[in-house]
Amino acid sequence: MTKQKHHPAADDPVLIAASEAIGNMIALLTEAQNYLRHGERLCVIGTMIMFEDHAEDVRAAVRMIRMQRRQS
């Protein structure tokens, strides 16, 4: 029987949200890059607008992590 490693973010909703926000940004950047390669400029613009929204989520996650660190 193998012992599973416990990921520290697994129990922390702030770290889970931060990880999710980062993953969303990576996916959007990859999508925008693919659109650029295919010359789909309007799709790039739409994807980058969504990227800006997700950047707000990352900034919020950073603020929450900082607040946690101050409280600990």
C-alpha positions as CSV (number, residue, x, y, z in Angstrom):
1,M,0.0,0.0,0.0
2,T,1.5,3.3,-1.0
3,K,1.1,6.4,1.0
4,Q,-0.3,9.4,-0.9
5,K,1.4,12.8,-0.5
6,H,-0.7,15.5,1.0
7,H,-0.6,18.7,-0.9
8,P,-0.6,21.8,1.4
9,A,-3.1,23.7,-0.8
10,A,-5.6,20.9,-0.5
11,D,-7.1,22.2,2.7
12,D,-6.7,25.9,2.1
13,P,-9.6,27.5,0.1
14,V,-7.5,30.6,-0.6
15,L,-4.7,28.5,-2.1
16,I,-7.2,26.5,-4.1
17,A,-8.7,29.7,-5.5
18,A,-5.3,31.0,-6.3
19,S,-4.3,27.8,-8.1
20,E,-7.6,27.8,-10.0
21,A,-7.1,31.5,-11.1
22,I,-3.6,30.8,-12.2
23,G,-4.7,27.8,-14.2
24,N,-7.4,29.8,-15.9
25,M,-4.9,32.5,-16.9
26,I,-2.5,29.9,-18.3
27,A,-5.4,28.3,-20.3
28,L,-6.4,31.7,-21.7
29,L,-2.9,32.7,-22.7
30,T,-2.5,29.4,-24.5
31,E,-5.8,29.9,-26.3
32,A,-4.8,33.5,-27.3
33,Q,-1.5,32.2,-28.6
34,N,-3.2,29.6,-30.7
35,Y,-5.5,32.3,-32.1
36,L,-2.5,34.5,-33.0
37,R,-0.9,31.6,-34.8
38,H,-4.0,31.2,-37.0
39,G,-4.5,35.0,-37.5
40,E,-7.8,35.2,-35.7
41,R,-7.4,38.7,-34.3
42,L,-10.9,39.2,-33.0
43,C,-10.7,36.0,-31.0
44,V,-7.4,37.1,-29.6
45,I,-9.0,40.4,-28.4
46,G,-11.9,38.5,-26.8
47,T,-9.6,36.1,-25.1
48,M,-7.4,38.9,-23.7
49,I,-10.4,40.7,-22.4
50,M,-11.3,37.5,-20.4
51,F,-7.6,37.3,-19.3
52,E,-8.0,40.8,-17.7
53,D,-11.0,39.5,-15.7
54,H,-9.0,36.5,-14.5
55,A,-6.0,38.8,-13.6
56,E,-8.4,40.5,-11.2
57,D,-9.0,37.0,-9.6
58,V,-5.3,36.5,-9.2
59,R,-4.9,39.9,-7.6
60,A,-7.7,39.1,-5.2
61,A,-6.0,35.8,-4.3
62,V,-2.7,37.6,-3.7
63,R,-4.5,40.0,-1.3
64,M,-6.1,37.0,0.5
65,I,-2.8,35.2,0.9
66,R,-1.2,38.4,2.3
67,M,-4.0,38.8,4.8
68,Q,-3.6,35.1,5.9
69,R,0.2,35.7,6.4
70,R,-0.4,38.8,8.5
71,Q,-2.9,36.9,10.7
72,S,-0.6,33.9,11.3
